[in-house]
Amino acid sequence: MTRFPEHALYIHGEYYQATSNKTFTTHNPATGEVLASIQEASLEDIDVAVKSARAGFKIWSKMTGTERSRILMRAVDLLRERNDELAQLEVLDTGKPWQEASVVDIASGADCIEYFAGLAPTLRGYHVDLNHAFGYTRREPLGVCAGIGAWNYPIQIACWKAAMALACGNSLIYKPATLTPLTAYKLAEIFTEAGLPAGVFNVISGGADVGNALSLHPGIDKISLTGSTATGKKVMAAAATTLKQVSMELGGKSPLIIFDDANLDNAVSAAMLANFYTQGEICTNGTRVFVHKDIKDAFIERLVNRTKQLIIGDPMNPTTQVGALISQDHMEKVLGYIQSAVDEGATLVCGGQAAQVEGLPQGYFVEPTVFADCRDDMTICQDEIFGPVMSILEFNDEADVIERANKTDYGLAAGIFTQNLARAHRVIAEIDAGTCWINNYNITPIELPIGGFKLSGIGHENGPEAIHHYTRLKSVYVELGDVDSPYA
Ligand code: NAD
């Protein structure tokens, strides 16, 4: 017996029995309990989803932006009304603390749909005067898009991808991560209830094979992935077979640079948020914390005092600040990185172990961990860990820290703490990262684009920029005179 019944796919406005005869299970990472069996899509099911999305697209793309906006806004209201119910499901499936999910995950998803619903009626081309002619452009939807999600922010990622795609008049087939599939189906139910035409938002489940089939499918016009860089390379290669457009939100190993004039309490708060929020399972995390040598000891002292006070516990308990990692495999990977840091000579200043939570012996909990005396070449300073492990690196010189911060194949995010505004802007301009913060960290207002450079991604989500990634531009020349022909 599982807590929830077996989950079918969601195609054309209703649940749809997969034909693969294959299922997989999703677990509660805090208890190990099996939550539900999830049906896996077969290649035939994917074809059905694509046909349905094409039919949905025909209706949706012919609506005006205002009509689309009205339906999306109804979905926003439903998401907000059901915030607690959805947050509870998200906590069960991800192991993240209720105190985060109840105020961030659904709220951010709803905000994003609201933002793009607001932009939908404003989409437009432009007019060009050409003397005896004129030209204009049309900003058209791409058609059928596919979204492939990561497991760390399941409903937020689904909402963000749906917001951009749907506001622009596309339909979207969404494949959640196998570890956290539950809330994407709830989003599909909400869209149907809000009046979205059938087929405009379909959800199918499965792992790499299903994601690969979507990336290869000739009936899909665009693929948007949130996941690891390794997967990004595979998806892009598969998408190239039909020259699909791609957007990629991938991994990172981001620097957080704290200068000697920084407000120390704010810098410590940001470093903790940049490493321990959602148990460290956040792509943009500032895991390489460069601290100026003159304030390093004071910084570490305050950091350790506050980190030791973090409450690790049952994710459903509203006082819990650090929940469970997503799976046993992932916990072992994170603990392996901690061991590598010890072996390579970093100084463990707090945490470093699997945490025991009373009543939850099967949970995948890891203590928030801080290493000092790190070197740039240590494994924990090079690899994306995706867990609650912070590395502190000392620096003395601005030019040197910029060079060290940029010495990574990733370029997702970066942060800098200083009271000197000239230095803040000077340094940020030199940093090779797509999403940067000055005197804060990991704040992602929907109004600002988010995206990565180098191996961290292609394209942007959110902000007005995203419209360009979900539309195509048609150029039209209109003759007002005669055709000037050289032929007799
Ligand atoms: P992952 O790459 O293993 O999986 C991501 C998704 O891709 C899943 O739905 C998976 O089923 C699918 N997939 C796997 N192989 C595929 C293939 N060959 N073809 C098509 N689809 C395939 O990543 P994950 O473990 O779910 O998530 C963690 C990673 O995601 C981290 O690297 C993290 O930094 C990144 N991430 C990035 C952002 C961002 O906005 N930049 C946000 C969240 C997570």
Residues whose N, C-alpha, C, O or C-beta is under 5 A from the ligand:
A	BS01	NAD	I148 G149 A150 W151 K175 P176 A177 T178 G206 G207 A208 G211 N212 T226 G227 S228 T229 T231 K234 V235 E249 L250 G251 G252 C283 S456
